[in-house]
Amino acid sequence: MSMSANEIENMIQEAIPGSIVVIEDLRGDGDHYSAHVKSELFNGKSKIQQHQMVYKALKGKMGQQLHALALKTSADL
């Protein structure tokens, strides 16, 4: 079972309030996505910490319902 782009976006925005999230279905299969997440909450955090925040927002769905996610994060809004 795969996740929709809207589900991914909503989970991230719920966990990282005020974030701007752009999701793209890379293959059109609902299983391979890219996400660009911008949030002021990323200020002062390393890229690894930023990515960990996004993965935590997905509540263990990565590798299960969500097969692949190319992730880009930034603190610049």
C-alpha positions as CSV (number, residue, x, y, z in Angstrom):
1,M,0.0,0.0,0.0
2,S,1.5,3.3,-1.0
3,M,0.9,6.9,0.3
4,S,-0.4,9.8,-1.6
5,A,1.5,13.1,-2.0
6,N,-1.2,14.8,0.0
7,E,-0.8,12.3,2.9
8,I,3.0,12.9,2.9
9,E,2.5,16.7,2.8
10,N,-0.1,16.7,5.6
11,M,2.1,14.5,7.9
12,I,5.1,16.8,7.4
13,Q,3.1,20.0,7.9
14,E,1.4,18.6,11.0
15,A,4.8,17.7,12.6
16,I,6.6,20.8,11.4
17,P,4.1,23.7,11.7
18,G,4.5,26.6,9.3
19,S,6.6,24.5,6.9
20,I,6.3,24.8,3.2
21,V,6.2,21.4,1.6
22,V,6.4,20.6,-2.1
23,I,5.9,16.9,-3.0
24,E,6.6,15.5,-6.5
25,D,5.7,11.9,-7.6
26,L,8.9,11.0,-9.5
27,R,7.6,8.0,-11.4
28,G,3.8,8.5,-11.3
29,D,3.5,5.3,-9.4
30,G,2.7,6.7,-6.0
31,D,5.7,5.0,-4.5
32,H,8.7,7.2,-5.4
33,Y,8.6,10.9,-4.3
34,S,10.8,13.9,-3.8
35,A,10.0,16.4,-1.1
36,H,11.4,19.9,-0.6
37,V,10.6,21.1,2.9
38,K,11.3,24.6,4.0
39,S,10.9,25.6,7.7
40,E,12.2,28.3,10.0
41,L,12.4,25.4,12.6
42,F,15.4,24.1,10.6
43,N,17.5,27.2,11.6
44,G,20.7,26.2,13.4
45,K,20.2,22.5,12.6
46,S,22.4,20.4,10.4
47,K,21.1,18.8,7.3
48,I,21.1,15.5,9.1
49,Q,19.0,16.9,11.9
50,Q,16.6,18.5,9.4
51,H,16.1,15.2,7.6
52,Q,15.6,13.4,10.9
53,M,12.8,15.8,11.7
54,V,11.1,15.0,8.4
55,Y,11.5,11.3,8.7
56,K,10.1,11.5,12.3
57,A,7.1,13.3,10.9
58,L,6.4,10.3,8.6
59,K,5.9,8.1,11.7
60,G,7.7,5.0,10.6
61,K,6.0,4.9,7.1
62,M,9.4,5.3,5.4
63,G,10.4,1.9,3.9
64,Q,6.9,0.6,4.5
65,Q,4.1,2.5,2.8
66,L,6.5,5.0,1.4
67,H,9.2,3.2,-0.6
68,A,11.5,6.1,-1.7
69,L,11.8,9.8,-0.8
70,A,14.4,12.1,-2.2
71,L,14.6,14.8,0.4
72,K,15.7,18.4,0.3
73,T,15.4,20.7,3.3
74,S,16.2,24.4,3.9
75,A,15.6,27.0,6.6
76,D,15.0,29.7,4.0
77,L,11.4,30.6,3.4
